[in-house]
Amino acid sequence: MLGLKDGETMDHGVATTHLSTLRSDGLPVDQPKRPPLAARTWTTNPAARLSGFVLVAGATAAVLYVLASLIPAAARTTWWAPVQATFLVVPTVVAYWVVGRFLERRPLTELASARAGGLVVGLLLGVVLVSVCVAGIWVLGGIRFHGVQTPSDWVRMLSVAGLQAAVVEEILFRGMLYRYAEEGFGTWAAVALSSAVFGLMHLGNPGATWLSTVAIAVEAGLPFAALYALTRNLWLVIGLHFAWNISQWLLFSIPISGGTSVGAVATSPAGPDLVSGGAFGIEASLVTTVFLGGLAVLALLQLHGRGLVVQPFWTRRRLHRDG
């Protein structure tokens, strides 16, 4: 898979088997190595890395679209959804790997094969968190259960709401936006920025309001950023994101950010929208927002307590100069 092999070493002699969170220069292991100012090239510029990502992703997507055009329309059945998902997933993964290895010139520790077990942890965590939120909303009268049923459109849901959303969004928001912001402005700014932008991205969803946008920033953007900052493991947040979406949609028939669904358990919102989330789903519920936002705060306190907060570049520069 992507990243490191067992026994390979990283910059400054940090062993990959330990997957240390910080390097000797104070940056996380998943940040590009910053050479002395006089030796820096255009490849260390975040804008250059972002441009490289867009170019590689665009070229890869173009190749896939050409290949897909050769498939007869009659062959494009229900199973066409996973193929369409690859049009975004594969270019995103390829571009991220190319930028990491050839522009940033670093091993992709956040996607190291030795850390792929985080995917399972994330999947289990996502199911548990959704189940706890649903249980809390049910106790407060915000959801009704109507029995079991046969899920519909599950292939497309697993492909688009699951695989595509989890991989693409986590690479863009945690693997790129968060890392680039943290490299320059430190951990706290990166957490705030990536969470806010993640919430704003959902403003255009069906039934979205400013309240639901803030809720998603707090209950999803903030926990995902905090968990990534604490673990430096993209596998983990990808698994969590996948399970969070699929558990709502295919397990509890709960809309994901305003979308409709038919899952294994038939449910419907009840009571005040602040409790149930209304037509937007439990992501707009105050119960979900408070619960997951609280967990994110605990993770950030753990991050601070373990001394893993990366300072802004001007603070690191001053400390290096004074030390």
Helices and strands as residue ranges (DSSP letters): G 11-13, G 37-39, G 42-44, H 46-69, G 73-75, H 80-98, I 99-103, G 109-111, G 113-115, H 117-139, E 143-148, H 154-156, I 157-164, H 165-170, I 171-178, H 179-185, H 187-201, H 210-216, I 217-221, H 222-231, H 234-246, I 247-251, E 265-269, H 273-276, G 278-280, G 282-284, H 286-305, H 313-322
